[in-house]
């Protein structure tokens, strides 16, 4: 059982180390909406973290996905930027900024970590 838990933990955390790939697009691309289709997009390489910014301006929803070359803490936060309410998510696994919500991945890693530590 301990070996299985350790394996699950390693699989979930495999993308945490080293450079990762991220999708890059902006609301002007037309295909960067929250319901994202990655076809036609070439991921950016050598990213430290990926980001996804979602907000609404003048009644229109916008989404921007990008590759960040400087490390940042992961997770999601809401705030106001230039008088626009935005949700910003930072993640650190390959192509993690494609999903509508990246919080499920963090929950899986956290649960795996707890299971691993309990098995020791």
C-alpha positions as CSV (number, residue, x, y, z in Angstrom):
1,X,0.0,0.0,0.0
2,X,2.8,2.4,0.8
3,X,4.4,1.8,-2.5
4,X,1.1,2.5,-4.3
5,X,0.6,5.8,-2.4
6,X,4.2,6.8,-3.2
7,X,3.6,6.1,-6.8
8,X,0.4,8.1,-7.0
9,X,2.2,11.0,-5.2
10,X,5.1,10.9,-7.7
11,X,2.8,10.8,-10.7
12,X,0.7,13.7,-9.5
13,X,3.8,15.8,-8.8
14,X,5.9,14.8,-11.8
15,X,5.4,18.1,-13.6
16,X,6.4,20.3,-10.6
17,X,10.1,20.3,-11.2
18,X,11.9,21.9,-14.2
19,X,10.7,24.0,-17.0
20,X,7.1,23.4,-18.2
21,X,5.0,24.2,-21.3
22,X,2.0,26.6,-21.2
23,X,-0.6,27.8,-23.6
24,X,-0.4,31.4,-24.7
25,X,-3.4,33.3,-26.1
26,X,-5.4,36.4,-25.4
27,X,-9.0,37.4,-25.8
28,X,-8.2,39.0,-29.2
29,X,-7.4,35.5,-30.5
30,X,-11.1,34.6,-30.4
31,X,-10.4,31.0,-29.3
32,X,-9.1,31.8,-25.8
33,X,-12.4,31.6,-24.1
34,X,-13.0,29.8,-20.8
35,X,-14.2,26.8,-22.8
36,X,-10.7,26.4,-24.4
37,X,-9.8,24.3,-27.4
38,X,-6.1,23.8,-27.7
39,X,-6.2,22.9,-31.4
40,X,-4.2,25.4,-33.4
41,X,-2.1,26.6,-30.4
42,X,1.5,25.7,-30.0
43,X,2.5,25.7,-26.4
44,X,5.3,27.9,-25.2
45,X,8.4,26.1,-23.8
46,X,10.7,26.9,-20.8
47,X,8.1,28.4,-18.6
48,X,8.4,28.5,-14.8
49,X,4.7,28.8,-14.3
50,X,1.5,29.2,-16.4
51,X,-1.1,31.8,-15.8
52,X,-4.8,32.2,-16.7
53,X,-6.5,35.6,-16.2
54,X,-10.3,35.8,-16.6
55,X,-12.4,38.9,-16.2
56,X,-15.1,41.0,-17.7
57,X,-14.8,44.4,-19.3
58,X,-17.6,46.4,-20.9
59,X,-19.9,43.5,-20.5
60,X,-17.6,41.1,-22.4
61,X,-15.7,38.2,-20.8
62,X,-12.0,37.9,-21.6
63,X,-9.5,35.2,-20.9
64,X,-5.7,35.4,-21.3
65,X,-3.3,32.5,-20.9
66,X,0.4,32.9,-20.7
67,X,3.9,31.5,-20.0
68,X,5.7,33.2,-17.1
69,X,9.4,33.0,-16.9
70,X,9.7,34.0,-13.3
71,X,8.5,31.7,-10.5
72,X,5.4,32.7,-8.6
73,X,3.3,31.0,-5.9
74,X,0.6,28.8,-7.3
75,X,-3.1,29.1,-6.7
76,X,-6.0,31.3,-7.7
77,X,-6.9,34.8,-6.5
78,X,-9.4,37.5,-7.3
79,X,-8.8,41.2,-7.4
80,X,-9.1,44.4,-9.3
81,X,-6.6,45.4,-12.0
82,X,-6.9,48.8,-13.8
83,X,-10.5,49.0,-12.5
84,X,-11.4,45.6,-13.9
85,X,-12.4,42.6,-11.7
86,X,-10.2,39.6,-12.6
87,X,-9.6,36.0,-11.4
88,X,-5.9,35.0,-11.7
89,X,-4.7,31.4,-11.5
90,X,-1.0,30.4,-11.5
91,X,-0.1,26.7,-11.9
92,X,3.2,24.8,-12.4
93,X,2.5,21.7,-14.4
94,X,2.6,21.1,-18.2
95,X,-0.3,22.8,-20.0
96,X,-2.1,23.4,-16.8
97,X,-3.6,26.7,-18.0
98,X,-5.9,25.0,-20.4
99,X,-8.6,24.0,-17.9
100,X,-11.6,26.0,-16.9
101,X,-10.4,25.6,-13.3
102,X,-7.0,24.4,-12.2
103,X,-7.9,23.9,-8.5
104,X,-8.8,20.2,-9.0
105,X,-5.2,19.4,-9.8
106,X,-4.0,21.1,-6.6
107,X,-6.6,19.1,-4.6
108,X,-5.3,15.9,-6.1
109,X,-1.7,16.7,-5.2
110,X,-2.7,17.8,-1.7
111,X,-4.7,14.6,-1.0
112,X,-1.8,12.5,-2.4
113,X,0.7,14.3,-0.2
114,X,-1.4,13.7,2.9
115,X,-1.9,10.0,2.0
116,X,1.9,9.7,1.5
117,X,2.8,11.4,4.7
118,X,0.3,9.3,6.7
119,X,1.7,6.1,5.2
120,X,5.2,6.8,6.6
